[in-house]
Amino acid sequence: MAATSTRSKNTISLKGSAAIVSEYFNYAVNNILYQRGIYPTDSFRQEQHYGLSIMVSKDQGLTAYLHSVTQQMSTWLEDGSLQRLVLVISSAVGSKEVLERWTFVVETDKAVVEGGPPPEMPKETIVKDIQAVVRQITASVTFLPLLEDPCTFDLLVYTSKDCAVPTDWEESDPRYITRERT
C-alpha cells in the first residue's frame, strides 16, 4: 500500500507503514509549530529530506518530546491500535482556551498489522505525499487568523481502548474549540 495523505473538511489523513506515518506526522507537527509561530522562527532550521526543504525544530526539548511520541506512535501503529492524532494549540496564559485543533486520521497498512513486512515505497511517492501534507498545512494556515498571544500545544493520541499506555502518559479530555475566532 502506498502511503498517501489527503485533506478532508477538518482532517489530514496519513496512510502507510508505521515508519512513514510517524515521519509524516513529525514533519507535519514541526511545520505547524513553525507556521503558527508557537516557537520563534530562529528555533527552527531548514533540513533536506527526500529532496524537500522542511523546517525542523532545533529545540532539544521539543525534539526529544516529538521523538518519544513518534516512537510510541510507531508501536501503536504496528499493532493497529492508533486511530487518530490531534495537535491542539491553546492560549498559554489566562483561560488556556483551545484556539486550533489539527486532526490527523491514521490508516495503517493491514498487512503490517497482521505481521507482514512493510510495503516498499518508491521515493517519488514519499516525496509527493510529504509535499501534499506540507501543502495542506500551508493552505490551511493562510485562512487562519494570526496568533497574537503566546500559545502552547498538546498532542492527543486516540487509540483503541484495550491498548497499553506508558505510565508517563496521561488521559486528557478532547480539548475541543469552544468558540469561533474571527
N, C-alpha and C positions, 0 to 999 in steps of 0.2 A: 504494500500500500504506500503510495506516495504521501509525503507529509504535505498538508495544504493548510492554508489559512484563509478564512472568509469572514466578511463582516456582515452581520445582520443588524437589525434595529439597534440594539444596545449591547451587542456582544461581539467578541472576536473569537472565532473558532480556531483551535490548534489541533491538528491531527497528525499522527505519525508515531514513530517509536518513542520510547521514554527519553532517550538521549536528545532527539530532535525537538520534542515538545518542551523539554526542560531548557534547552538552548534558546528556542524561540521566546519562551516566557522570560528568561533572563534578559535578553536583548530588549524585549517589549517593556519590561519594568524600568530598565535603565533609560530607555527612550522617553517614557512618560515622565519620570522624575526629572530628566533634563528639560524636556519641552515645557513642562508645567512649572519649572523653577523651584521645585521642592528643595533642591540643593543648589548652591551657587554654580554658575556655569564653569567657573575655574576649577571645580572639583570633579570635572569630567575630562576625559581625554578621548581623542578620536583614535579608534583602532580599526585595522583592516581585518575583516572576516568574510570569507567567501567572495573576495573582491569588492566588498562593500565597506564604506566608511560608517562605523557605528560608534555612537557616543557611549562610553562605559565609565562608570564611576571610578575615581581614584581614591575615594574614601575607604580606608581599610575596614572600618567597622561595618559599613554598608555592604562592601564586597563580601566580607565573611558571613554576614547575615543572609544575603542572597544565595551564597554558596550552600549554606546549611539548609535553606528552604528548598533549593532545587535538588539537592541530594535526597531529601526526604520525598520530594515530589516524584523523583525517578523510581524510588521504591514502590510508592503507591501506584504509579503508572504501570509498572511491570506486573503488579498483581491485580490490576483492573479496579482498584479502589477509588482512584481520583476521578471526580466528576467535573469540578469547576474550580476556577481560581478567580479571586476578586482582589483588585488593588483599590483600596479606599483612601481617598485624600480628604483630610479634615483640617479644620482650623486648629492651629497649635495653641491658641490662647482662648480664654473665656469658655464658651459653651462647648468647644470641641466639635462643633457642628460638621456633619458629613457634607462635603462640597461636591465630591465626584466619586463615582463608583465605576471602575473599569472591570467588566466581566469577561472572562476567558472560558469558553466552554471547551472541554477537553475530550477528544476521542482518540483512544489508543488503538494500536493495531491488535486485533483479536488473536491473531496467530501468536504474537509475542506473549499475551496474557496466558495463553494456553501452553506456554513453554517452548514455543518455536523461536528460531533466530530472528532478529530484526531484519526487515527487508533492506536490500541495497537501494540507496537513493542516488540518482545522478546529481552531480554538483549543480547542474543548471536548475534542477527542481528546487534544491535547497536555497540557492540564490534567489530564485523567483519568489519562493514562499516567504523568505525573510524580508525581501523588498516589499511584498504585499502587506506584511504585518506593520512595518515601519510606515508605509504609505497610509494605511488605515488609521494609525495613531496620529500622524501628522495632519491628515484631513480632519479628524475629529477635533484636534486642538484648535484649528482655525476657527471653529464655530463656538468655542467655549470662552466665557468671559475671563479676563485676566485674574490671576490670584494675587491680590494686592497685599494681603496679610500673611504672616508666616504660617506655613502649613506643615503637617506631618502626614505620614502614610502608615497603613497597616496592610498586611497581606492576609486574606482569608482563604482557607483551603477547604473545599467541600469534598468530603469523602463518603464512602458507604458507612453505615452505622457500625458495622462489625470490625472495622479496621483498627489496628493497634496504633495509638497516638503516643509520640515521645512524651516523657514526663515533663520536659521543659516547655511544652506547648500548652496553650490554654484554650478553652472554649470561648466563643465570642457570640454576641448577637449578630444579626446580618448587617448591621451598620447601613441601613437604608438612608437615602437622601430624604429629608423630611419636608423640604420646601424648594421650589424652583428659584434659581437665581437668574437675574437679568443682566 
